[in-house]
Amino acid sequence: MADPLRLTSLHSGTTRRSALGLLLGAPLLAGCAGNNASLFGGDQAVPSGPPQQGQAIGSGNVKAALVLPLSGQGNASSVARSMRNAAELALAEFKNPDIQLLVKDDAGTAAGAQQGVQQALDEGAEIVLGPLFGASVPGAAQAARARGVPVIAFSTDSSVAGRGVYLLSFLPESDVARIVSYAASSGKRSFAAMLPQNAYGNVVEGAFQQAVSRGGRVAALERYAPGQPQTVARNIAQALGRADALLLADDGEALAGVTAALSASGADLKRVQLLGTGLWDDPRVFSNAALHGGLYAAPDPSGFRAFAGRYRAKYGQDPVRTATLAYDAVALVAALARTQGGQRFSPEVLTNPSGFAGIDGLFRFRPDGTNERGLAVMRVAAGGGQPVAGSPKSFGA
């Protein structure tokens, strides 16, 4: 267990959050909060062109690799550029960081990630931030482990986490644990779930079973092929008579079909508490009247709004939702470099159970490489998500 970190303000203009950093006994990451974005599983991009040349940001003594799909196909490159900008913003806002970021383009491929990490290690990187895609993480991790260097990746695929490989991302496990726990605290004891047959649904199912087992029971659980919810909607509709809550874990477009199929099967969605994951933070969910009153777990959105304002002021455009991950990763590296000396990136420091405070609220790395986040509970309304329960101020027992 890492010793509590005794910190004063690490970041300009963070007086209120400095107190939070001291309360946590962990490094303060300047900032605010936000919500859930989905780049899930083993997806990887196809290069849209030759890899970009490496770039160095900052001139500090502590070198960290930042590995992103800057030449990846489709929206991968725009996501990567926004995350690189956020990393640069973190260095600009952190007071006198002793950090140099070695930016490497992995082109959205596993081979590119391994090569980029190897180059950064040869240049003296002590820690690796990225890659973004799950399929790229194992190769990057192999190169880093050979040098005893930790990896903080941005994938949402928890299967790629492991020894020395930590995920700083929005994992559905945290969403499910938070929303089921909140529902149970309000008296819900019997839970049903209707989940897609895909990688995301697999993870949610496991988390749901585990969360409900802590004090409730599973009244029904059905899986449907994506785009075909009507195949199991009748079974769920019949089970709702003995359920207090129903978990629907899909995105806004798919949920329109799910709620329509349930209603067509005779389900009265107003008599059960609807529950969702961070995928519900979507305008298409807020415009779906069948979901109004439903509850979902997500980071407090006020933090992302404040971050986005600072980002727009510097770059003249909106950040992608995952940009906060790069910001928090760089701020964490800068904070640990300042306070932890030669042990700065050791497993004991990175897995400090008190966690860290970032733009998206509290987070901490587990020894198995996954993370836990302190999430708010939001209610679906026509105008957007409305806070019902705030994010925790510390990680309890």
N, C-alpha and C positions, 0 to 999 in steps of 0.2 A: 504494500500500500504506500502510495506516495505521501510524503509529508504535506500538510496544508501549505499552500503558497501564500506568503504574506505580501500582498500587493497594494500599492497605491495606484492612482489613476495611470493606466497604461496608454491611454488614448486621449487626444485632445477633445475637449467638450463632452466628457463622459462622467461627470460628477456623480449622477444618480446610479449609473451602472458600476461605478467604482465600488460603491458600498455593496452592491450585489456580488461583485467579484470577491470581496473580502468575506462576505457571508458564506460563499461557496467554498472558500479556502482554495480557489482555483483561478487560473488566469482569466482575466477579463478580455473578451473579444468585443471591440467597440461595436455598438450598434443598435439593433432593432430586431424585427422578426418577419415572418411571412408564411408560406404554405406549401402545398404538395405538387411536385412536378413528376412526371413519369417517363423515365428512360429506363425501363425495367428489363431485366433479364440479360441474355447473352447477345443482344443485338449489337451489330457493329456496322459502321458505314463502309461504303466503297469509296476509294479515293476519287476526288473530282479532278485532281491534277497532281503534279509533282509535290512532294512534301515541302513545306516552307522551311527556310533556314532557321536555325536556332536563334534565340534572342535572349539577352540578359536584361533584367529589370532590377535596378538598384545596384549598389556597390558595396554591400556589407560583407563581413567576413564569413557569415554562416550561409552556405549555399543550399538551396532547396530546388529540386526539379519540379516543374509544372508541366504535366504531359496531357495534351488536349488534341482533339481531332480537327486541327485548324484547316486542313485541306480535305476533310471528310465530305462525302456527298450529301446532297439534300440540305436539311436544316442543321446537320452536325457542325458544319463550319461556322454558321452564324451563332450557334450556341457556344461553340468554343471561343469565338472572338469576344462574346459578351462575358464569358467567364474569365478570360485573360484580362479584359478591362477591369473587372471587379477585383482581381488580384492586384492589379496596378493601383487601383483606388485604395485598397487596404494598406498598401505600403505608403501611399501618399498621406493617409490619415493617421497612421501610427507614428508616434513621436520618435524620431531618430531610430528607425529599425536597423539592426545590424544584419540585414538579410540581402542576399542576392538571389533572385529567381532565375533559374535556367529554364527558359520556355522551350519545350520540344513538341514538334508536331508529329503525332503518331498516325495521321491520315485516317484515323478511325479503324485501324486494323490491329490485330494481335501482334503481327510481326513488327509493325511500326512502333507499337508501344514498347516492346522488348528492346528494340534498337534505340529508341529515344532515351529510355531509362539507362541503358548501358552507356550511352554517350554522356549523360548527365553525371553518372557515377564516376566516369573517367575524369570528369571536370571537377570532381570534389563534392558532389551533392551528398548531404547527410540525411536527407529525407526526401521522399517522392510524394508529390501531390498529384492525383490522377492515377490511372486513366479514367475516362468517363464511362466507357462501355464495359459491360461485364465480361465479354469474351476477350477483352484486351488485358484484363487484370492478371490472370495467371502467369502470362509471359513476363509482364512487368515485375510481378512478385518474385518470380524465379531469379531474375537478374539482381533484384534488390537483396533477396535473402542471402545470395552468395557473398555479399559484402556486409551483411549484418545491418542493412539499412531498412527502416520501416517505410511502409506505404500507406498513405491515406487516400483511398480511391473514392470516386464519386458515383459508382454504380449502385443501383438499388437491388441488385441480385445478391442476397445474403449468402448464397452458396459459394461465392468467391472470397468471402472473408476467411480469415484464419490467422495462424501464427504470424505476427508482424505485419498483417494486412488488415487495416481498419477501414470501415466504410463511413464516410461523412456524407450521408444522403438521407432521403426521406424513406424510411423502411415501413412497409405496410404493417409489420408486426407491432410497431409502436402505436400506430393509428388504432388497430383493433384492440390492443390491451387497454388503451385509454378510454375508448368509447364504451367498451363492454363494462369496464370498471365503473365508469360514471353512471351507466344505466343501472347497474346493480346497486349502486349507492342510493339511487332514487327509487328502489323497491322492485326493480325488474328481476325476475328469477327464472323465467322460462324463455329461451331464445331460439329463434329460427334463423336460418341463413339461406340465401339464394345467390350462388356464386358462379362466375364463368369458369369454363374448363380451359384454363390457360395457366401460365406460370404464376401470374399474379394471384389467381384464384387458389392455386395450390398453397401458396404461402399464407394467404388469408385464412384458408380452412384450418391449417395447423394452429395458427395464432388464435383463431376463434375457439377451437376445441379447448385449448389450454386456458384461455381467459375465462371461459364459462365454467370450467371445472373448479374454479376457485370459490364457487358459492352458488352456482345456478345449474341448470340442466338444459340440454339441447333437445328442443321439441321436434325439430325437423332440420335437415340440411340437404339441399339439392344443388346439383351442378348442371349447367346448361352449356351447350356448344355456343360459342360467341355468335350473336345474332339470332339465336333460336331459343329465347326464353320460354316460349309458349309450351315447349315440350315438358317442362317441369312445373309450370305455373299452377296447374290444377292441384298438384300435390301440396305445394306450399299454401295455396288458398285454403285447402281443407285442414291443414295443420294450424292455421292461425287462430283457430278457436281455443287452442290450448297454449298459445304463446303470448308473452307480454311485449316482445320486441322482435324486430326483423332486420337483420343485417343484409344490405345490398351493397356489394363491393364491385362497382364498375364505373366507367366514365359517364359523362353527361349524355352523350349520344346514345349509348347502349341502354342507359337507365330509362330513357323514354320508351323503348320497346319493352323493358322489363315491367315497368309500372302499368303499361297498357295491357300486357299479357295477364298480369295479376288481376287487374280490374275485370277483364273479359272472363276470367275464371271464377268470378264472384268474390274476390278478396275485398274486404273492407279495410283499406289501408289507414283509415282514420282511427280505428280501434286499437291499433298496436303502435308502439313507438318505433319509427323507422330509424335505423342507424346506418352510418356510412363511414368511409375512410376519407383520406385527404383528396382522393379523386373527385369528391363532391364539390370541392371549391372551384366551381365551374359555372359560368353564366347559363349554360344549358340546364344545369340542375336548378338554379334559382328561378328559371322561367317555367319549370315543370311543377304545376300546381299540385300534382299528386304527392310531391316530396316536401311540400311546405310543412314546417313543423318538425321535419326530420333533423336528427343530430349527427354531427360528424366531428372527428378529431383532426386538428390541423394546428400548425404554429399560429400564434397570435399575428394577425395580418398587419398590425400597426408597424411592426419592425420592417417588413418588406417595403411598405409604403414610404417610410422615411429613407431607407436605403435607396429606393428607386428615385426619389427626389434628388438625392446627392449624385447619383449616377447620371441622371439626365442633365444636371447642371454641368457636369464635367464632359460628357460625351455627346450630348444633344440628341439622345435617343433612349428608349426604354430598355432596361436589362431583361434578359430571359429570367425565368423564375429560378433556375438552377445557379444563377450568378452568385447568389448568397453563399453557396457552398464553397466556391473559390475564395470569396472574401474571408469567410470564417476560417478556412484552412490556412491562409496566409497570415491572418491575425493571430491564430493559435501558434504557428511556427515562430512568429516574431515575439510573442509573449514568452514562450518557453525558452527561446534563445536568450532573452534578457534576464530571466529569473532562475534558470535551472542549471546553468553551468554545463559541465561535461555530461551530465545525465539528462540533458534537455529532451532527447527523443527516445529515452529508454521506455520499455513496457510499463515500468512502475509509474512513470510520470504520465504517459499517455492514457493509462487506464485508471487514473485518479478517480475514485468512486464519487467524489464531490462533483466532478464534471466541470464543464466550462459554460460560460454565458456568451452566446453569439447573436447574430442578427435574428435568427429564427428561434431564439430562446435557449433554454438549457439543453445540453447534450453531454453524453459521456460514452466513451468506448468501453465495450465489454472485452474481457480477455480473449473471447473467441473472434474478435474483430468486428462484430456487429455493434450497433449503437442503440442507445435509449435516448428518447427526446422528451422533454417536458412540453406537453401539448395542451392547447386550449380546447374547449368544446364549443362548437358553433351550431347555431340553429339556421336551417334553410328558410329564407324569406324571399319575397319577390325582388327586393332591392339588393340582395346579397346575403352573405353570412352574418349573423348577429351573435356576438359573444354571449354565452350562457355561463361558462365557467372558465376562469382565467388559467393560464399556464402556471405550473407550480414555481415557487421561488427557490426551491432546493429539492434535491432528490431525497426522499424519505427512506425509511428502512424498507 
